[in-house]
Amino acid sequence: MTRKNDGIIYGGADGHPYIWIDQSGIQARFLRITILGDETYLHFDQIQFFGEKAS
């Protein structure tokens, strides 16, 4: 699990997308993206996930 809570606004439209990399690697079957708070919104232009199929 990771959480971005540094308060820095980011966005791919301006050429500065948010990128998270786990150097040790993770295994997952599902991915959940949530936003905490009542008066906030998520607007996605694009989401990309990269990895390999588990054996």
mmCIF entry with sequence, helices, sheets and N, C-alpha, C, O atoms, coordinates in Angstrom:
data_MODEL
# 
_entry.id   MODEL 
# 
_entity.id                         1 
_entity.type                       polymer 
_entity.pdbx_number_of_molecules   1 
# 
_entity_poly.entity_id                      1 
_entity_poly.type                           'polypeptide(L)' 
_entity_poly.nstd_linkage                   no 
_entity_poly.nstd_monomer                   no 
_entity_poly.pdbx_seq_one_letter_code       MTRKNDGIIYGGADGHPYIWIDQSGIQARFLRITILGDETYLHFDQIQFFGEKAS 
_entity_poly.pdbx_seq_one_letter_code_can   MTRKNDGIIYGGADGHPYIWIDQSGIQARFLRITILGDETYLHFDQIQFFGEKAS 
_entity_poly.pdbx_strand_id                 A 
# 
loop_
_entity_poly_seq.entity_id 
_entity_poly_seq.num 
_entity_poly_seq.mon_id 
_entity_poly_seq.hetero 
1 1  MET n 
1 2  THR n 
1 3  ARG n 
1 4  LYS n 
1 5  ASN n 
1 6  ASP n 
1 7  GLY n 
1 8  ILE n 
1 9  ILE n 
1 10 TYR n 
1 11 GLY n 
1 12 GLY n 
1 13 ALA n 
1 14 ASP n 
1 15 GLY n 
1 16 HIS n 
1 17 PRO n 
1 18 TYR n 
1 19 ILE n 
1 20 TRP n 
1 21 ILE n 
1 22 ASP n 
1 23 GLN n 
1 24 SER n 
1 25 GLY n 
1 26 ILE n 
1 27 GLN n 
1 28 ALA n 
1 29 ARG n 
1 30 PHE n 
1 31 LEU n 
1 32 ARG n 
1 33 ILE n 
1 34 THR n 
1 35 ILE n 
1 36 LEU n 
1 37 GLY n 
1 38 ASP n 
1 39 GLU n 
1 40 THR n 
1 41 TYR n 
1 42 LEU n 
1 43 HIS n 
1 44 PHE n 
1 45 ASP n 
1 46 GLN n 
1 47 ILE n 
1 48 GLN n 
1 49 PHE n 
1 50 PHE n 
1 51 GLY n 
1 52 GLU n 
1 53 LYS n 
1 54 ALA n 
1 55 SER n 
# 
_struct_asym.id          A 
_struct_asym.entity_id   1 
# 
_struct_conf.conf_type_id            HELX_P 
_struct_conf.id                      HELX_P1 
_struct_conf.pdbx_PDB_helix_id       AA1 
_struct_conf.beg_label_comp_id       GLY 
_struct_conf.beg_label_asym_id       A 
_struct_conf.beg_label_seq_id        12 
_struct_conf.pdbx_beg_PDB_ins_code   ? 
_struct_conf.end_label_comp_id       ASP 
_struct_conf.end_label_asym_id       A 
_struct_conf.end_label_seq_id        14 
_struct_conf.pdbx_end_PDB_ins_code   ? 
_struct_conf.beg_auth_comp_id        GLY 
_struct_conf.beg_auth_asym_id        A 
_struct_conf.beg_auth_seq_id         12 
_struct_conf.end_auth_comp_id        ASP 
_struct_conf.end_auth_asym_id        A 
_struct_conf.end_auth_seq_id         14 
_struct_conf.pdbx_PDB_helix_class    5 
_struct_conf.details                 ? 
_struct_conf.pdbx_PDB_helix_length   3 
# 
_struct_conf_type.id          HELX_P 
_struct_conf_type.criteria    ? 
_struct_conf_type.reference   ? 
# 
loop_
_atom_site.group_PDB 
_atom_site.id 
_atom_site.type_symbol 
_atom_site.label_atom_id 
_atom_site.label_alt_id 
_atom_site.label_comp_id 
_atom_site.label_asym_id 
_atom_site.label_entity_id 
_atom_site.label_seq_id 
_atom_site.pdbx_PDB_ins_code 
_atom_site.Cartn_x 
_atom_site.Cartn_y 
_atom_site.Cartn_z 
_atom_site.occupancy 
_atom_site.B_iso_or_equiv 
_atom_site.pdbx_formal_charge 
_atom_site.auth_seq_id 
_atom_site.auth_comp_id 
_atom_site.auth_asym_id 
_atom_site.auth_atom_id 
_atom_site.pdbx_PDB_model_num 
ATOM 1   N N  . MET A 1 1  ? 0.845   -1.174  0.000   1.00 0.00 ? 1  MET A N  1 
ATOM 2   C CA . MET A 1 1  ? 0.000   0.000   0.000   1.00 0.00 ? 1  MET A CA 1 
ATOM 3   C C  . MET A 1 1  ? 0.888   1.233   0.000   1.00 0.00 ? 1  MET A C  1 
ATOM 4   O O  . MET A 1 1  ? 1.904   1.288   0.693   1.00 0.00 ? 1  MET A O  1 
ATOM 5   N N  . THR A 1 2  ? 0.499   2.188   -0.764  1.00 0.00 ? 2  THR A N  1 
ATOM 6   C CA . THR A 1 2  ? 1.214   3.454   -0.783  1.00 0.00 ? 2  THR A CA 1 
ATOM 7   C C  . THR A 1 2  ? 0.217   4.589   -0.655  1.00 0.00 ? 2  THR A C  1 
ATOM 8   O O  . THR A 1 2  ? -0.951  4.454   -1.021  1.00 0.00 ? 2  THR A O  1 
ATOM 9   N N  . ARG A 1 3  ? 0.682   5.688   -0.142  1.00 0.00 ? 3  ARG A N  1 
ATOM 10  C CA . ARG A 1 3  ? -0.187  6.845   0.040   1.00 0.00 ? 3  ARG A CA 1 
ATOM 11  C C  . ARG A 1 3  ? 0.589   8.106   -0.321  1.00 0.00 ? 3  ARG A C  1 
ATOM 12  O O  . ARG A 1 3  ? 1.690   8.336   0.179   1.00 0.00 ? 3  ARG A O  1 
ATOM 13  N N  . LYS A 1 4  ? 0.007   8.911   -1.187  1.00 0.00 ? 4  LYS A N  1 
ATOM 14  C CA . LYS A 1 4  ? 0.617   10.201  -1.542  1.00 0.00 ? 4  LYS A CA 1 
ATOM 15  C C  . LYS A 1 4  ? -0.071  11.268  -0.706  1.00 0.00 ? 4  LYS A C  1 
ATOM 16  O O  . LYS A 1 4  ? -1.255  11.548  -0.896  1.00 0.00 ? 4  LYS A O  1 
ATOM 17  N N  . ASN A 1 5  ? 0.657   11.850  0.201   1.00 0.00 ? 5  ASN A N  1 
ATOM 18  C CA . ASN A 1 5  ? 0.062   12.869  1.063   1.00 0.00 ? 5  ASN A CA 1 
ATOM 19  C C  . ASN A 1 5  ? 1.013   14.034  1.301   1.00 0.00 ? 5  ASN A C  1 
ATOM 20  O O  . ASN A 1 5  ? 1.031   14.617  2.385   1.00 0.00 ? 5  ASN A O  1 
ATOM 21  N N  . ASP A 1 6  ? 1.808   14.372  0.280   1.00 0.00 ? 6  ASP A N  1 
ATOM 22  C CA . ASP A 1 6  ? 2.752   15.477  0.435   1.00 0.00 ? 6  ASP A CA 1 
ATOM 23  C C  . ASP A 1 6  ? 2.156   16.830  0.063   1.00 0.00 ? 6  ASP A C  1 
ATOM 24  O O  . ASP A 1 6  ? 2.813   17.858  0.229   1.00 0.00 ? 6  ASP A O  1 
ATOM 25  N N  . GLY A 1 7  ? 0.915   16.845  -0.439  1.00 0.00 ? 7  GLY A N  1 
ATOM 26  C CA . GLY A 1 7  ? 0.251   18.103  -0.755  1.00 0.00 ? 7  GLY A CA 1 
ATOM 27  C C  . GLY A 1 7  ? 0.650   18.722  -2.080  1.00 0.00 ? 7  GLY A C  1 
ATOM 28  O O  . GLY A 1 7  ? 0.112   19.763  -2.458  1.00 0.00 ? 7  GLY A O  1 
ATOM 29  N N  . ILE A 1 8  ? 1.582   18.106  -2.795  1.00 0.00 ? 8  ILE A N  1 
ATOM 30  C CA . ILE A 1 8  ? 2.015   18.634  -4.088  1.00 0.00 ? 8  ILE A CA 1 
ATOM 31  C C  . ILE A 1 8  ? 1.012   18.236  -5.159  1.00 0.00 ? 8  ILE A C  1 
ATOM 32  O O  . ILE A 1 8  ? 0.690   17.056  -5.302  1.00 0.00 ? 8  ILE A O  1 
ATOM 33  N N  . ILE A 1 9  ? 0.516   19.210  -5.911  1.00 0.00 ? 9  ILE A N  1 
ATOM 34  C CA . ILE A 1 9  ? -0.430  18.938  -6.994  1.00 0.00 ? 9  ILE A CA 1 
ATOM 35  C C  . ILE A 1 9  ? 0.366   18.520  -8.219  1.00 0.00 ? 9  ILE A C  1 
ATOM 36  O O  . ILE A 1 9  ? 1.401   19.112  -8.529  1.00 0.00 ? 9  ILE A O  1 
ATOM 37  N N  . TYR A 1 10 ? -0.107  17.526  -8.897  1.00 0.00 ? 10 TYR A N  1 
ATOM 38  C CA . TYR A 1 10 ? 0.571   17.012  -10.078 1.00 0.00 ? 10 TYR A CA 1 
ATOM 39  C C  . TYR A 1 10 ? -0.455  16.750  -11.158 1.00 0.00 ? 10 TYR A C  1 
ATOM 40  O O  . TYR A 1 10 ? -1.659  16.736  -10.900 1.00 0.00 ? 10 TYR A O  1 
ATOM 41  N N  . GLY A 1 11 ? 0.028   16.545  -12.361 1.00 0.00 ? 11 GLY A N  1 
ATOM 42  C CA . GLY A 1 11 ? -0.874  16.215  -13.463 1.00 0.00 ? 11 GLY A CA 1 
ATOM 43  C C  . GLY A 1 11 ? -0.100  15.918  -14.724 1.00 0.00 ? 11 GLY A C  1 
ATOM 44  O O  . GLY A 1 11 ? 0.933   16.533  -14.988 1.00 0.00 ? 11 GLY A O  1 
ATOM 45  N N  . GLY A 1 12 ? -0.592  14.983  -15.498 1.00 0.00 ? 12 GLY A N  1 
ATOM 46  C CA . GLY A 1 12 ? 0.083   14.600  -16.724 1.00 0.00 ? 12 GLY A CA 1 
ATOM 47  C C  . GLY A 1 12 ? -0.043  15.629  -17.824 1.00 0.00 ? 12 GLY A C  1 
ATOM 48  O O  . GLY A 1 12 ? 0.820   15.683  -18.700 1.00 0.00 ? 12 GLY A O  1 
ATOM 49  N N  . ALA A 1 13 ? -1.089  16.453  -17.819 1.00 0.00 ? 13 ALA A N  1 
ATOM 50  C CA . ALA A 1 13 ? -1.301  17.441  -18.877 1.00 0.00 ? 13 ALA A CA 1 
ATOM 51  C C  . ALA A 1 13 ? -0.178  18.469  -18.918 1.00 0.00 ? 13 ALA A C  1 
ATOM 52  O O  . ALA A 1 13 ? 0.133   19.009  -19.980 1.00 0.00 ? 13 ALA A O  1 
ATOM 53  N N  . ASP A 1 14 ? 0.431   18.742  -17.768 1.00 0.00 ? 14 ASP A N  1 
ATOM 54  C CA . ASP A 1 14 ? 1.520   19.716  -17.737 1.00 0.00 ? 14 ASP A CA 1 
ATOM 55  C C  . ASP A 1 14 ? 2.887   19.055  -17.907 1.00 0.00 ? 14 ASP A C  1 
ATOM 56  O O  . ASP A 1 14 ? 3.917   19.717  -17.781 1.00 0.00 ? 14 ASP A O  1 
ATOM 57  N N  . GLY A 1 15 ? 2.899   17.765  -18.189 1.00 0.00 ? 15 GLY A N  1 
ATOM 58  C CA . GLY A 1 15 ? 4.161   17.060  -18.401 1.00 0.00 ? 15 GLY A CA 1 
ATOM 59  C C  . GLY A 1 15 ? 4.810   16.533  -17.140 1.00 0.00 ? 15 GLY A C  1 
ATOM 60  O O  . GLY A 1 15 ? 5.945   16.059  -17.190 1.00 0.00 ? 15 GLY A O  1 
ATOM 61  N N  . HIS A 1 16 ? 4.120   16.602  -16.000 1.00 0.00 ? 16 HIS A N  1 
ATOM 62  C CA . HIS A 1 16 ? 4.658   16.122  -14.734 1.00 0.00 ? 16 HIS A CA 1 
ATOM 63  C C  . HIS A 1 16 ? 3.695   15.119  -14.086 1.00 0.00 ? 16 HIS A C  1 
ATOM 64  O O  . HIS A 1 16 ? 3.059   15.436  -13.081 1.00 0.00 ? 16 HIS A O  1 
ATOM 65  N N  . PRO A 1 17 ? 3.586   13.925  -14.651 1.00 0.00 ? 17 PRO A N  1 
ATOM 66  C CA . PRO A 1 17 ? 2.670   12.940  -14.073 1.00 0.00 ? 17 PRO A CA 1 
ATOM 67  C C  . PRO A 1 17 ? 3.200   12.394  -12.754 1.00 0.00 ? 17 PRO A C  1 
ATOM 68  O O  . PRO A 1 17 ? 4.398   12.461  -12.479 1.00 0.00 ? 17 PRO A O  1 
ATOM 69  N N  . TYR A 1 18 ? 2.309   11.860  -11.953 1.00 0.00 ? 18 TYR A N  1 
ATOM 70  C CA . TYR A 1 18 ? 2.706   11.201  -10.716 1.00 0.00 ? 18 TYR A CA 1 
ATOM 71  C C  . TYR A 1 18 ? 3.156   9.788   -11.080 1.00 0.00 ? 18 TYR A C  1 
ATOM 72  O O  . TYR A 1 18 ? 2.413   9.044   -11.720 1.00 0.00 ? 18 TYR A O  1 
ATOM 73  N N  . ILE A 1 19 ? 4.362   9.420   -10.677 1.00 0.00 ? 19 ILE A N  1 
ATOM 74  C CA . ILE A 1 19 ? 4.914   8.096   -10.963 1.00 0.00 ? 19 ILE A CA 1 
ATOM 75  C C  . ILE A 1 19 ? 5.336   7.471   -9.652  1.00 0.00 ? 19 ILE A C  1 
ATOM 76  O O  . ILE A 1 19 ? 6.072   8.078   -8.874  1.00 0.00 ? 19 ILE A O  1 
ATOM 77  N N  . TRP A 1 20 ? 4.869   6.255   -9.406  1.00 0.00 ? 20 TRP A N  1 
ATOM 78  C CA . TRP A 1 20 ? 5.263   5.514   -8.209  1.00 0.00 ? 20 TRP A CA 1 
ATOM 79  C C  . TRP A 1 20 ? 5.889   4.204   -8.652  1.00 0.00 ? 20 TRP A C  1 
ATOM 80  O O  . TRP A 1 20 ? 5.308   3.473   -9.454  1.00 0.00 ? 20 TRP A O  1 
ATOM 81  N N  . ILE A 1 21 ? 7.069   3.906   -8.132  1.00 0.00 ? 21 ILE A N  1 
ATOM 82  C CA . ILE A 1 21 ? 7.783   2.673   -8.463  1.00 0.00 ? 21 ILE A CA 1 
ATOM 83  C C  . ILE A 1 21 ? 8.198   2.006   -7.166  1.00 0.00 ? 21 ILE A C  1 
ATOM 84  O O  . ILE A 1 21 ? 8.799   2.642   -6.299  1.00 0.00 ? 21 ILE A O  1 
ATOM 85  N N  . ASP A 1 22 ? 7.880   0.729   -7.030  1.00 0.00 ? 22 ASP A N  1 
ATOM 86  C CA . ASP A 1 22 ? 8.331   -0.060  -5.885  1.00 0.00 ? 22 ASP A CA 1 
ATOM 87  C C  . ASP A 1 22 ? 9.542   -0.855  -6.342  1.00 0.00 ? 22 ASP A C  1 
ATOM 88  O O  . ASP A 1 22 ? 9.405   -1.792  -7.129  1.00 0.00 ? 22 ASP A O  1 
ATOM 89  N N  . GLN A 1 23 ? 10.719  -0.497  -5.863  1.00 0.00 ? 23 GLN A N  1 
ATOM 90  C CA . GLN A 1 23 ? 11.961  -1.121  -6.318  1.00 0.00 ? 23 GLN A CA 1 
ATOM 91  C C  . GLN A 1 23 ? 12.017  -2.618  -6.007  1.00 0.00 ? 23 GLN A C  1 
ATOM 92  O O  . GLN A 1 23 ? 12.637  -3.375  -6.754  1.00 0.00 ? 23 GLN A O  1 
ATOM 93  N N  . SER A 1 24 ? 11.388  -3.050  -4.931  1.00 0.00 ? 24 SER A N  1 
ATOM 94  C CA . SER A 1 24 ? 11.429  -4.469  -4.568  1.00 0.00 ? 24 SER A CA 1 
ATOM 95  C C  . SER A 1 24 ? 10.360  -5.277  -5.291  1.00 0.00 ? 24 SER A C  1 
ATOM 96  O O  . SER A 1 24 ? 10.388  -6.507  -5.256  1.00 0.00 ? 24 SER A O  1 
ATOM 97  N N  . GLY A 1 25 ? 9.419   -4.603  -5.944  1.00 0.00 ? 25 GLY A N  1 
ATOM 98  C CA . GLY A 1 25 ? 8.362   -5.306  -6.672  1.00 0.00 ? 25 GLY A CA 1 
ATOM 99  C C  . GLY A 1 25 ? 7.227   -5.712  -5.751  1.00 0.00 ? 25 GLY A C  1 
ATOM 100 O O  . GLY A 1 25 ? 7.430   -5.907  -4.553  1.00 0.00 ? 25 GLY A O  1 
ATOM 101 N N  . ILE A 1 26 ? 6.055   -5.838  -6.301  1.00 0.00 ? 26 ILE A N  1 
ATOM 102 C CA . ILE A 1 26 ? 4.886   -6.274  -5.539  1.00 0.00 ? 26 ILE A CA 1 
ATOM 103 C C  . ILE A 1 26 ? 4.079   -7.240  -6.392  1.00 0.00 ? 26 ILE A C  1 
ATOM 104 O O  . ILE A 1 26 ? 4.196   -7.255  -7.617  1.00 0.00 ? 26 ILE A O  1 
ATOM 105 N N  . GLN A 1 27 ? 3.265   -8.038  -5.733  1.00 0.00 ? 27 GLN A N  1 
ATOM 106 C CA . GLN A 1 27 ? 2.310   -8.905  -6.425  1.00 0.00 ? 27 GLN A CA 1 
ATOM 107 C C  . GLN A 1 27 ? 0.919   -8.438  -6.056  1.00 0.00 ? 27 GLN A C  1 
ATOM 108 O O  . GLN A 1 27 ? 0.629   -8.177  -4.889  1.00 0.00 ? 27 GLN A O  1 
ATOM 109 N N  . ALA A 1 28 ? 0.064   -8.334  -7.051  1.00 0.00 ? 28 ALA A N  1 
ATOM 110 C CA . ALA A 1 28 ? -1.302  -7.868  -6.794  1.00 0.00 ? 28 ALA A CA 1 
ATOM 111 C C  . ALA A 1 28 ? -2.257  -8.500  -7.790  1.00 0.00 ? 28 ALA A C  1 
ATOM 112 O O  . ALA A 1 28 ? -1.888  -8.796  -8.927  1.00 0.00 ? 28 ALA A O  1 
ATOM 113 N N  . ARG A 1 29 ? -3.457  -8.697  -7.359  1.00 0.00 ? 29 ARG A N  1 
ATOM 114 C CA . ARG A 1 29 ? -4.513  -9.163  -8.246  1.00 0.00 ? 29 ARG A CA 1 
ATOM 115 C C  . ARG A 1 29 ? -5.429  -8.004  -8.621  1.00 0.00 ? 29 ARG A C  1 
ATOM 116 O O  . ARG A 1 29 ? -5.936  -7.954  -9.742  1.00 0.00 ? 29 ARG A O  1 
ATOM 117 N N  . PHE A 1 30 ? -5.642  -7.085  -7.707  1.00 0.00 ? 30 PHE A N  1 
ATOM 118 C CA . PHE A 1 30 ? -6.498  -5.921  -7.925  1.00 0.00 ? 30 PHE A CA 1 
ATOM 119 C C  . PHE A 1 30 ? -5.751  -4.669  -7.501  1.00 0.00 ? 30 PHE A C  1 
ATOM 120 O O  . PHE A 1 30 ? -4.801  -4.721  -6.721  1.00 0.00 ? 30 PHE A O  1 
ATOM 121 N N  . LEU A 1 31 ? -6.200  -3.553  -8.030  1.00 0.00 ? 31 LEU A N  1 
ATOM 122 C CA . LEU A 1 31 ? -5.643  -2.263  -7.658  1.00 0.00 ? 31 LEU A CA 1 
ATOM 123 C C  . LEU A 1 31 ? -6.800  -1.331  -7.335  1.00 0.00 ? 31 LEU A C  1 
ATOM 124 O O  . LEU A 1 31 ? -7.765  -1.249  -8.094  1.00 0.00 ? 31 LEU A O  1 
ATOM 125 N N  . ARG A 1 32 ? -6.707  -0.640  -6.227  1.00 0.00 ? 32 ARG A N  1 
ATOM 126 C CA . ARG A 1 32 ? -7.743  0.314   -5.836  1.00 0.00 ? 32 ARG A CA 1 
ATOM 127 C C  . ARG A 1 32 ? -7.131  1.699   -5.752  1.00 0.00 ? 32 ARG A C  1 
ATOM 128 O O  . ARG A 1 32 ? -6.085  1.893   -5.132  1.00 0.00 ? 32 ARG A O  1 
ATOM 129 N N  . ILE A 1 33 ? -7.789  2.657   -6.381  1.00 0.00 ? 33 ILE A N  1 
ATOM 130 C CA . ILE A 1 33 ? -7.374  4.051   -6.298  1.00 0.00 ? 33 ILE A CA 1 
ATOM 131 C C  . ILE A 1 33 ? -8.502  4.797   -5.606  1.00 0.00 ? 33 ILE A C  1 
ATOM 132 O O  . ILE A 1 33 ? -9.632  4.819   -6.095  1.00 0.00 ? 33 ILE A O  1 
ATOM 133 N N  . THR A 1 34 ? -8.200  5.400   -4.479  1.00 0.00 ? 34 THR A N  1 
ATOM 134 C CA . THR A 1 34 ? -9.216  6.136   -3.732  1.00 0.00 ? 34 THR A CA 1 
ATOM 135 C C  . THR A 1 34 ? -8.664  7.504   -3.350  1.00 0.00 ? 34 THR A C  1 
ATOM 136 O O  . THR A 1 34 ? -7.455  7.736   -3.360  1.00 0.00 ? 34 THR A O  1 
ATOM 137 N N  . ILE A 1 35 ? -9.561  8.376   -3.024  1.00 0.00 ? 35 ILE A N  1 
ATOM 138 C CA . ILE A 1 35 ? -9.177  9.699   -2.531  1.00 0.00 ? 35 ILE A CA 1 
ATOM 139 C C  . ILE A 1 35 ? -9.874  9.900   -1.192  1.00 0.00 ? 35 ILE A C  1 
ATOM 140 O O  . ILE A 1 35 ? -11.063 9.619   -1.044  1.00 0.00 ? 35 ILE A O  1 
ATOM 141 N N  . LEU A 1 36 ? -9.125  10.384  -0.237  1.00 0.00 ? 36 LEU A N  1 
ATOM 142 C CA . LEU A 1 36 ? -9.668  10.597  1.098   1.00 0.00 ? 36 LEU A CA 1 
ATOM 143 C C  . LEU A 1 36 ? -10.202 12.010  1.217   1.00 0.00 ? 36 LEU A C  1 
ATOM 144 O O  . LEU A 1 36 ? -9.544  12.956  0.782   1.00 0.00 ? 36 LEU A O  1 
ATOM 145 N N  . GLY A 1 37 ? -11.353 12.168  1.784   1.00 0.00 ? 37 GLY A N  1 
ATOM 146 C CA . GLY A 1 37 ? -11.931 13.496  1.978   1.00 0.00 ? 37 GLY A CA 1 
ATOM 147 C C  . GLY A 1 37 ? -13.310 13.578  1.369   1.00 0.00 ? 37 GLY A C  1 
ATOM 148 O O  . GLY A 1 37 ? -13.691 12.757  0.534   1.00 0.00 ? 37 GLY A O  1 
ATOM 149 N N  . ASP A 1 38 ? -14.053 14.582  1.798   1.00 0.00 ? 38 ASP A N  1 
ATOM 150 C CA . ASP A 1 38 ? -15.433 14.735  1.348   1.00 0.00 ? 38 ASP A CA 1 
ATOM 151 C C  . ASP A 1 38 ? -15.575 15.681  0.161   1.00 0.00 ? 38 ASP A C  1 
ATOM 152 O O  . ASP A 1 38 ? -16.468 15.501  -0.667  1.00 0.00 ? 38 ASP A O  1 
ATOM 153 N N  . GLU A 1 39 ? -14.722 16.667  0.068   1.00 0.00 ? 39 GLU A N  1 
ATOM 154 C CA . GLU A 1 39 ? -14.888 17.696  -0.957  1.00 0.00 ? 39 GLU A CA 1 
ATOM 155 C C  . GLU A 1 39 ? -13.730 17.680  -1.950  1.00 0.00 ? 39 GLU A C  1 
ATOM 156 O O  . GLU A 1 39 ? -13.216 18.734  -2.323  1.00 0.00 ? 39 GLU A O  1 
ATOM 157 N N  . THR A 1 40 ? -13.323 16.499  -2.375  1.00 0.00 ? 40 THR A N  1 
ATOM 158 C CA . THR A 1 40 ? -12.241 16.359  -3.338  1.00 0.00 ? 40 THR A CA 1 
ATOM 159 C C  . THR A 1 40 ? -12.686 15.437  -4.457  1.00 0.00 ? 40 THR A C  1 
ATOM 160 O O  . THR A 1 40 ? -13.588 14.619  -4.277  1.00 0.00 ? 40 THR A O  1 
ATOM 161 N N  . TYR A 1 41 ? -12.054 15.569  -5.608  1.00 0.00 ? 41 TYR A N  1 
ATOM 162 C CA . TYR A 1 41 ? -12.455 14.799  -6.777  1.00 0.00 ? 41 TYR A CA 1 
ATOM 163 C C  . TYR A 1 41 ? -11.227 14.222  -7.461  1.00 0.00 ? 41 TYR A C  1 
ATOM 164 O O  . TYR A 1 41 ? -10.140 14.796  -7.402  1.00 0.00 ? 41 TYR A O  1 
ATOM 165 N N  . LEU A 1 42 ? -11.414 13.084  -8.107  1.00 0.00 ? 42 LEU A N  1 
ATOM 166 C CA . LEU A 1 42 ? -10.374 12.486  -8.937  1.00 0.00 ? 42 LEU A CA 1 
ATOM 167 C C  . LEU A 1 42 ? -10.754 12.699  -10.388 1.00 0.00 ? 42 LEU A C  1 
ATOM 168 O O  . LEU A 1 42 ? -11.881 12.403  -10.786 1.00 0.00 ? 42 LEU A O  1 
ATOM 169 N N  . HIS A 1 43 ? -9.839  13.203  -11.171 1.00 0.00 ? 43 HIS A N  1 
ATOM 170 C CA . HIS A 1 43 ? -10.042 13.372  -12.610 1.00 0.00 ? 43 HIS A CA 1 
ATOM 171 C C  . HIS A 1 43 ? -8.859  12.712  -13.300 1.00 0.00 ? 43 HIS A C  1 
ATOM 172 O O  . HIS A 1 43 ? -7.720  13.159  -13.163 1.00 0.00 ? 43 HIS A O  1 
ATOM 173 N N  . PHE A 1 44 ? -9.132  11.658  -14.033 1.00 0.00 ? 44 PHE A N  1 
ATOM 174 C CA . PHE A 1 44 ? -8.060  10.919  -14.689 1.00 0.00 ? 44 PHE A CA 1 
ATOM 175 C C  . PHE A 1 44 ? -8.008  11.241  -16.168 1.00 0.00 ? 44 PHE A C  1 
ATOM 176 O O  . PHE A 1 44 ? -9.027  11.221  -16.858 1.00 0.00 ? 44 PHE A O  1 
ATOM 177 N N  . ASP A 1 45 ? -6.818  11.537  -16.643 1.00 0.00 ? 45 ASP A N  1 
ATOM 178 C CA . ASP A 1 45 ? -6.567  11.671  -18.067 1.00 0.00 ? 45 ASP A CA 1 
ATOM 179 C C  . ASP A 1 45 ? -6.098  10.318  -18.586 1.00 0.00 ? 45 ASP A C  1 
ATOM 180 O O  . ASP A 1 45 ? -6.496  9.876   -19.664 1.00 0.00 ? 45 ASP A O  1 
ATOM 181 N N  . GLN A 1 46 ? -5.252  9.678   -17.806 1.00 0.00 ? 46 GLN A N  1 
ATOM 182 C CA . GLN A 1 46 ? -4.688  8.402   -18.230 1.00 0.00 ? 46 GLN A CA 1 
ATOM 183 C C  . GLN A 1 46 ? -4.089  7.708   -17.017 1.00 0.00 ? 46 GLN A C  1 
ATOM 184 O O  . GLN A 1 46 ? -3.516  8.359   -16.143 1.00 0.00 ? 46 GLN A O  1 
ATOM 185 N N  . ILE A 1 47 ? -4.221  6.384   -16.963 1.00 0.00 ? 47 ILE A N  1 
ATOM 186 C CA . ILE A 1 47 ? -3.595  5.576   -15.920 1.00 0.00 ? 47 ILE A CA 1 
ATOM 187 C C  . ILE A 1 47 ? -2.899  4.420   -16.621 1.00 0.00 ? 47 ILE A C  1 
ATOM 188 O O  . ILE A 1 47 ? -3.487  3.772   -17.487 1.00 0.00 ? 47 ILE A O  1 
ATOM 189 N N  . GLN A 1 48 ? -1.660  4.162   -16.255 1.00 0.00 ? 48 GLN A N  1 
ATOM 190 C CA . GLN A 1 48 ? -0.930  3.049   -16.845 1.00 0.00 ? 48 GLN A CA 1 
ATOM 191 C C  . GLN A 1 48 ? -0.323  2.208   -15.731 1.00 0.00 ? 48 GLN A C  1 
ATOM 192 O O  . GLN A 1 48 ? 0.222   2.733   -14.760 1.00 0.00 ? 48 GLN A O  1 
ATOM 193 N N  . PHE A 1 49 ? -0.429  0.899   -15.890 1.00 0.00 ? 49 PHE A N  1 
ATOM 194 C CA . PHE A 1 49 ? 0.177   -0.060  -14.960 1.00 0.00 ? 49 PHE A CA 1 
ATOM 195 C C  . PHE A 1 49 ? 1.061   -0.986  -15.772 1.00 0.00 ? 49 PHE A C  1 
ATOM 196 O O  . PHE A 1 49 ? 0.660   -1.462  -16.834 1.00 0.00 ? 49 PHE A O  1 
ATOM 197 N N  . PHE A 1 50 ? 2.243   -1.239  -15.286 1.00 0.00 ? 50 PHE A N  1 
ATOM 198 C CA . PHE A 1 50 ? 3.176   -2.089  -15.993 1.00 0.00 ? 50 PHE A CA 1 
ATOM 199 C C  . PHE A 1 50 ? 3.604   -3.226  -15.080 1.00 0.00 ? 50 PHE A C  1 
ATOM 200 O O  . PHE A 1 50 ? 3.736   -3.044  -13.870 1.00 0.00 ? 50 PHE A O  1 
ATOM 201 N N  . GLY A 1 51 ? 3.817   -4.382  -15.655 1.00 0.00 ? 51 GLY A N  1 
ATOM 202 C CA . GLY A 1 51 ? 4.274   -5.512  -14.882 1.00 0.00 ? 51 GLY A CA 1 
ATOM 203 C C  . GLY A 1 51 ? 4.329   -6.764  -15.726 1.00 0.00 ? 51 GLY A C  1 
ATOM 204 O O  . GLY A 1 51 ? 4.208   -6.722  -16.950 1.00 0.00 ? 51 GLY A O  1 
ATOM 205 N N  . GLU A 1 52 ? 4.513   -7.867  -15.050 1.00 0.00 ? 52 GLU A N  1 
ATOM 206 C CA . GLU A 1 52 ? 4.571   -9.161  -15.705 1.00 0.00 ? 52 GLU A CA 1 
ATOM 207 C C  . GLU A 1 52 ? 3.523   -10.069 -15.105 1.00 0.00 ? 52 GLU A C  1 
ATOM 208 O O  . GLU A 1 52 ? 3.194   -9.954  -13.925 1.00 0.00 ? 52 GLU A O  1 
ATOM 209 N N  . LYS A 1 53 ? 3.001   -10.967 -15.909 1.00 0.00 ? 53 LYS A N  1 
ATOM 210 C CA . LYS A 1 53 ? 2.025   -11.930 -15.440 1.00 0.00 ? 53 LYS A CA 1 
ATOM 211 C C  . LYS A 1 53 ? 2.712   -12.931 -14.512 1.00 0.00 ? 53 LYS A C  1 
ATOM 212 O O  . LYS A 1 53 ? 3.768   -13.473 -14.836 1.00 0.00 ? 53 LYS A O  1 
ATOM 213 N N  . ALA A 1 54 ? 2.094   -13.169 -13.349 1.00 0.00 ? 54 ALA A N  1 
ATOM 214 C CA . ALA A 1 54 ? 2.651   -14.106 -12.391 1.00 0.00 ? 54 ALA A CA 1 
ATOM 215 C C  . ALA A 1 54 ? 2.521   -15.534 -12.897 1.00 0.00 ? 54 ALA A C  1 
ATOM 216 O O  . ALA A 1 54 ? 1.567   -15.870 -13.599 1.00 0.00 ? 54 ALA A O  1 
ATOM 217 N N  . SER A 1 55 ? 3.465   -16.352 -12.543 1.00 0.00 ? 55 SER A N  1 
ATOM 218 C CA . SER A 1 55 ? 3.420   -17.758 -12.980 1.00 0.00 ? 55 SER A CA 1 
ATOM 219 C C  . SER A 1 55 ? 2.543   -18.586 -12.079 1.00 0.00 ? 55 SER A C  1 
ATOM 220 O O  . SER A 1 55 ? 2.392   -19.788 -12.299 1.00 0.00 ? 55 SER A O  1 
# 
